Amino acid sequence: MKTILFLLLAAVAVHAQNPTATITEETKLELTKGKGSVLLKAGTAVDVVSRDGDSIVVVYRKIQGRVPL
């Protein structure tokens, strides 16, 4: 989980519009609209939107959600 945190924080630090990060361990993407989650496997690329408290807001295949830190 710490590896995911490092990659996502590094991607947020870049001043690009939608930096891309790669998930390094299996984790759940909690949907921001509606209920549910999507399992993200290691190696999955996501676009980082912002940081929101103790999570990172990302977009995966046009689905926006949060990845907990």
N, C-alpha and C positions, 0 to 999 in steps of 0.2 A: 504494500500500500504506500510506503514511503517513496518508492520509485515513481509511482503515478503522480504523487504530490510534486515531486521534483520536476518531472517533465511538464506537468500542467502549469506550474508556477513559472518555469522558464519560458513557456510559450506566452503567458500573459505579459511577461516582462518585455517582450518584443513589441515594438510600436507599430505593428502591421494591423490592418483592419480585422482580419480573421486569421490569426496564427493557427497553425495546425500542430496538434500534439498526437502522439501515439500511445495508446494504452499498453502498459507493460504487464499488467496482471488482470485477471478476470474481475470485473466490478459491475455494479448495476447503475444504469442511467435512469434517474428518477425523472419522470415526465413533468414538465412545468405546467402543461395544460392537460387537465384531466387526471385520471388516476392510473397507476401502473408503473412499470419499469421495463427496461430493455437490458438484457445481458450483453455486456461488451466484452469480447474475448481479447486476449493479448494480441497485439499487432494491429488492432483496429485504429484507424485514423479518425480524429474528430477535429472540428473547428472550434477554437476557444473564443467565446464571446466576452465573458467577464468573470470576475470573482465576486461571489456573493456570500460574505460571512465565512462559514466553514465548508463551503463547496465552490466548485467551478461550474459556471454555466457554459455548456457546449452544445454544438449542433452536430447530429449524426444522421445522415440521410434525410435531411430536411426536418428532423425531429429535434426540438429543443428540450433540453433537460439539464439536470444537475448531477454532477459526480461528486460525492462526498469526499472530503480530504481526510 
